[in-house]
Amino acid sequence: MHPLAIGFWGAFFGTAGLMLLGAVAVARASRRVALSAATTALASAFFAVSYLGWLPVSDPQAQARLAALTGVFIGLVLWLMLMLDLGLLRERRARRRILAGAALAAVLAGAGAQLLPPQQGVVFSTLVAAACALAALAVSIVRARDGDRIASVGVLALLFMLLALAAGIWIVLDRPAAPWPVHATAALAGMGYVASIGVMLWQRYSYLIELREVRAQGPRYDPITRMSSNAATGQLVVQAFARQQRSPNRPVLLIAVTIANLYALENLHGRAALNHALFVCATRLRRWVPADIETGRLFEDGFLLVSRHAREPAAAARLGRLLARRLSRPINLATGASGPGGEPAPAPWVAQVGVGVLATTAQASPLAVVAQVRDMSRTAWSFASRVAWHDEAAGRIAELADLDTV
C-alpha cells in the first residue's frame, strides 16, 4: 500500500478512536449516547478493516466471503444506528417493524452473498448496504425539508457513506493495484461519516447529559436554565440603566417572559418535571435570542431579557412574537409515569407563555421597571398573541397586535 494511503487510513482509524474515547467519556452521563457512538465507531472501523483485507484470514477466497458477510451486517448496523439517531425508532410499533425487516434483510442478503462467487458476493453485499443508505437518504431529505436540522446532517453522513462504499468496492476488487487516491477517498469519506454521526449525536443527545445533572442538582445553583440567577439578573438591569444615564436618548429594552402553568406542573408531577420544563424552555430561549441581549431568571416562573445596545422597538416586538411562538411548542416531559410496557411514558406539556416588551428612556427605578415589564408579561396571558407592550398614548398595557404601532 502506498505510504499516502497508509497515512489517510491512519487518520480514519484515529477519528474512529477519538469517537470511541468520547463514548467512554460520556458513558456515566448517558449510556444511550455512549452506546450509539461506540457502535458507530467500532462498526465503521471493522467495515474498513474487512474491505482492506486486514482480517486474520490467509485464504483470499475465504477473506472475500468474510468481507461480503461483514458488508451486509455492518452496513445494516450502521443503517439502524442512523435511524436511531434520526429518531425513527422511538415508537415501539415502528421500531419492531424496522428491526424485524432489518433482521430478515440481513439473513437474506447474507445468504445471497454466500451463494455467489466471492468477488460478486462482496459487490452484492456492498450494493445491499448502498440500498439501505439510499432508503435512509430519502427519509433524511424529507425530514430535512421539514426543518429537521439533525436530518440535514444525516443527509451529509449518508452521502459520505455512499462515497465510501463506492471507493470500497474498487479497493476490494483490485487491492494490489488500487491507487492511493482511491484509498484517500474512502478514508476521507469514512472520516466524514464518523464526524457527521458525532455531530448528529451531539445535537440530539447532548441535552441529556446536562439534563441528568440538572434534575439531580435542582435550584441550588442555576444549571436548570444555565442563565443568571435572580440576583445577577438584577445587576444586568442596573447596568443597563447606568448605560442609559450616559446616553439619555438610548432606550433600555427589557423583555419579560412568564410561564403561567409551572406551579400546576410541579403540583401534578413534582419538582423534577418542573426542572425539565424550565430547562427546555431556557434552551429554546437561548437559541432564538440575539447575541446582544443578555438573559436571566426572573423569579421562579420567568425570564428577563436585557439588551446591551439600543434596538428598534419594532425589532423588539418581532422578537417578542417569535419567543411567544417558540416557547409555546409542546414539550415531552419525563414525569416518572410508566407506559404499558413498564417504560417511562413521556407526557406532552405546553407552556402558557406571556411576553412583555418594554423600551423606555424614562429615569426610573430599575426595580420598578422590572416589576412593570413582569406585570405586562402576566397580563399577556389573556391576549391571543400572548405579547403585551405599554401603550403610551392610552397609558395602559395593550396587546401587541401590529408591529408598526410599537
Secondary structure, 3 states (H helix, E strand, C coil): CCHHHHHHHHHHHHHHHHHHHHHHHCCCCCHHHHHHHHHHHHHHHHHHHHHHCCCCCCCHHHHHHHHHHHHHHHHHHHHHHHHHHCCCCCCHHHHHHHHHHHHHHHHHHHHHHHHCCHHHHHHHHHHHHHHHHHHHHHHHHHHHHCCCHHHHHHHHHHHHHHHHHHHHHHHHHCCCCCCHHHHHHHHHHHHHHHHHHHHHHHHHHHHHHHHHHHHHHHHHCCCCCCCECHHHHHHHHHHHHHHHHHCCCCCEEEEEEEECCHHHHHHHHCHHHHHHHHHHHHHHHHHHCCCCEEEEEECCCEEEEEECCCCCHHHHHHHHHHHHHHHCCCEEEEEEEECCCCCEEEEEECCCEEEEEEEECCCCCHHHHHHHHHHHHHHHHHCCCCEEEEECCCCEEEECCCHHHC
